[in-house]
């Protein structure tokens, strides 16, 4: 999935990655909570 994409695609011109945090989400509480849960799982 996403881990493979991060490993395989970074060298391709025109592909970039941006990493969001819960601070970046201003539109919907659910999206913010999902991002926060993933961040806490990585700790």
C-alpha atoms as one frame of an Amber mdcrd trajectory, in Angstrom:
protein
   0.000   0.000   0.000   1.183   3.442   0.963   4.470   2.225   2.437   5.396
   0.710  -0.942   4.456   3.916  -2.751   6.738   5.942  -0.477   9.599   3.537
  -1.169   9.113   3.042  -4.923   7.934   6.369  -6.379  10.033   9.193  -4.863
  12.515   9.245  -7.762   9.872   9.975 -10.389   9.770  13.578 -11.574   6.439
  15.179 -10.751   5.659  12.973  -7.752   5.913  14.494  -4.300   4.768  13.581
  -0.834   3.284  15.840   1.791   2.729  14.687   5.330  -0.208  16.228   7.154
  -0.727  16.493  10.873  -3.913  17.047  12.830  -3.068  20.781  12.886  -3.385
  20.925   9.068  -6.989  19.715   9.052  -9.503  22.511   9.427 -12.604  21.200
   7.642 -13.803  18.063   9.332 -13.233  16.662  12.804 -13.302  13.049  11.572
 -10.382  13.558   9.167  -8.404  15.280  11.931  -9.082  12.384  14.305  -7.964
   9.812  11.716  -4.684  11.648  11.099  -4.106  11.940  14.839  -4.781   8.202
  15.337  -2.220   7.278  12.674   0.348   9.613  14.245  -0.197   8.113  17.686
   0.064   4.578  16.290   3.510   5.396  14.901   4.827   6.515  18.298
